[in-house]
Amino acid sequence: MFAPPVQDLIDELAKLPGIGRKTAQRLAFHLLKIDAAAAKKLANSIVVMKDTVRFCPKCFNFSADNLCEYCSDPRRDDTIVCVVEEAPDIVSVEKTGEFRGRYHVLGGAISPIDGIGPDDLHLQELLGRISTDGVREVIVATNPNVEGEATAMYLARLLVPVGVKVTRIASGLPVGGDLEYADEVTLGRALQGRRELGV
């Protein structure tokens, strides 16, 4: 359909998550229009990222250094670990400004239908951190879906017997949301996670 180099680029862009054929075409055509220096800068950024960024050996976040910025920060609390599914989830938690502990990235969630079991996640490494770092509480911040809930329950069964307090992030109605449009599960969780208001 298009010249082979353009078609190859479209095919590669279409493999990216969230990028369909039409979006891949628009991106390819945009890259054709920009000057060569900008295209080379983009290509170089990708190469440098692939050559220098790796997983933190302690928490499995992305890092360009030996340890990620959260594991190497001495001001963070070693006794509380927030467990997330993927490294980008850390950014969401950090934006709240409410958490000053450490992180642990599982690398996914338990999903038998997708062939992902507990052995496919970084659970053994988490257990190792609990025994060596003096972790007292694990906050489970997996996604509020079937896979995230299954992973949270599995973590609780794994960690409570070793004497670790396991908590789950609350879920419920978003700020600015309307009760009228809330589904039953979300509204039910909002009711379960209710808190007392001070007068």
C-alpha positions in Angstrom: 0.0 0.0 0.0 2.7 2.6 1.1 6.4 2.6 0.2 8.0 -0.3 2.1 9.9 1.8 4.7 6.7 3.7 5.5 4.7 0.5 5.7 7.3 -1.1 8.0 7.1 1.9 10.3 3.3 1.7 10.4 3.5 -2.0 11.2 5.9 -1.4 14.0 3.9 1.5 15.5 0.7 -0.5 15.3 2.3 -3.1 17.7 2.5 -0.5 20.5 -0.3 -0.7 23.1 -3.3 1.6 22.4 -2.1 2.3 18.8 -4.4 1.1 16.1 -3.7 1.1 12.3 -5.1 4.6 11.7 -3.1 6.1 14.6 0.0 4.3 13.4 -0.5 5.8 10.0 -1.0 9.3 11.4 2.2 9.0 13.5 4.2 7.7 10.5 3.0 10.5 8.3 3.9 13.0 11.1 7.4 11.6 11.3 7.7 11.9 7.6 6.9 15.7 7.9 9.3 16.6 10.7 12.9 17.4 9.9 15.6 14.7 10.0 17.2 16.1 13.2 14.0 15.7 15.1 13.4 12.2 13.8 17.0 11.2 14.7 16.6 12.7 18.2 13.4 10.6 18.7 15.1 7.4 17.5 18.2 8.1 19.6 16.0 8.6 22.7 14.5 5.2 22.2 17.9 3.6 21.7 19.4 5.3 24.8 16.4 4.3 26.9 16.7 0.7 25.8 20.5 0.7 26.5 20.4 2.4 29.9 17.1 1.8 31.7 16.7 -1.5 33.5 14.7 -2.9 36.4 15.7 -1.9 40.0 17.0 -5.2 41.5 15.2 -4.4 44.8 11.7 -3.2 43.8 11.6 -3.8 40.0 10.8 -0.2 39.2 12.5 1.3 36.1 15.9 2.7 36.9 18.9 4.2 35.0 21.1 3.7 38.1 21.8 0.6 40.2 18.8 1.3 42.5 15.8 3.4 41.6 15.2 6.8 43.1 12.8 5.4 45.7 15.0 2.6 46.9 18.1 4.8 47.1 16.3 7.6 49.0 17.3 7.3 52.7 14.4 9.5 53.8 11.8 6.9 52.9 10.3 4.5 55.5 11.7 0.9 55.0 9.0 -0.6 57.2 6.1 0.2 54.8 6.0 -1.2 51.3 3.3 -0.3 48.7 2.8 -3.2 46.2 1.7 -2.2 42.7 1.2 -4.2 39.5 3.4 -2.2 37.2 6.1 0.5 37.5 4.0 3.3 36.0 1.6 2.8 39.0 4.3 4.2 41.3 3.9 7.6 39.6 0.2 7.7 40.3 0.8 6.9 44.0 3.6 9.5 44.2 1.4 12.2 42.8 -0.8 12.0 45.9 2.0 13.1 48.1 0.6 10.8 50.8 3.1 7.9 50.7 6.7 8.0 52.0 7.5 4.3 52.2 9.1 1.9 49.7 7.6 0.3 46.6 7.5 -3.2 45.1 6.4 -3.9 41.5 4.8 -7.3 41.0 5.1 -7.2 37.2 1.5 -7.9 36.6 -1.5 -9.5 38.4 -2.7 -13.1 38.8 -4.8 -13.9 35.8 -5.3 -17.6 35.1 -7.1 -16.8 31.8 -4.0 -15.1 30.6 -1.7 -17.8 31.9 -0.3 -15.6 34.7 0.1 -17.3 38.0 1.9 -16.4 41.3 5.2 -17.8 40.0 5.1 -15.2 37.2 5.1 -12.3 39.6 7.9 -10.9 41.9 6.4 -12.4 45.0 9.4 -14.3 46.3 11.5 -11.1 46.1 8.8 -9.4 48.2 9.0 -12.1 50.8 12.8 -11.7 50.8 12.4 -8.0 51.4 10.0 -8.6 54.3 12.5 -10.7 56.1 15.6 -8.6 55.4 14.2 -5.0 55.6 12.0 -5.3 58.7 8.7 -4.6 56.8 5.8 -4.2 59.1 3.0 -3.2 56.7 2.3 -4.0 53.0 -0.2 -1.7 51.3 -1.7 -3.6 48.3 -2.4 -1.1 45.6 -3.3 -3.4 42.8 -6.0 -2.4 40.3 -9.7 -2.7 41.5 -10.6 -5.3 38.9 -10.9 -9.1 39.1 -7.2 -9.8 38.6 -6.2 -7.1 41.0 -8.6 -8.4 43.7 -7.4 -12.0 43.2 -3.8 -10.8 43.6 -4.6 -8.8 46.7 -6.3 -11.8 48.3 -3.3 -14.0 47.4 -0.9 -11.5 48.9 -3.0 -11.4 52.1 -2.9 -15.2 52.4 0.8 -15.2 51.8 1.9 -12.3 54.1 -0.5 -12.4 57.1 0.9 -15.7 58.4 4.4 -14.3 58.5 3.3 -11.5 60.8 2.9 -8.6 58.3 0.0 -6.2 58.5 -1.6 -6.2 55.0 -3.9 -3.3 54.0 -5.7 -2.6 50.8 -6.2 0.8 49.2 -9.7 2.0 49.5 -11.9 2.1 46.4 -15.2 3.8 45.8 -16.6 6.9 44.2 -14.4 9.4 42.5 -14.5 13.0 43.7 -17.0 14.9 41.4 -18.8 11.6 40.6 -22.6 11.1 40.9 -24.2 8.3 42.8 -26.7 8.0 40.0 -24.0 6.7 37.7 -22.1 4.5 40.1 -22.2 0.7 39.6 -23.2 -1.5 42.5 -19.7 -2.8 43.2 -18.2 0.6 43.4 -20.9 2.0 45.5 -20.7 -1.1 47.8 -17.0 -0.6 48.3 -17.6 3.1 49.0 -20.0 2.1 51.8 -17.6 -0.5 53.2 -14.8 2.1 53.2 -16.8 4.8 54.8 -15.1 6.9 57.6 -16.4 8.9 60.5 -16.7 12.6 60.0 -15.6 14.9 62.8 -17.9 17.7 64.0 
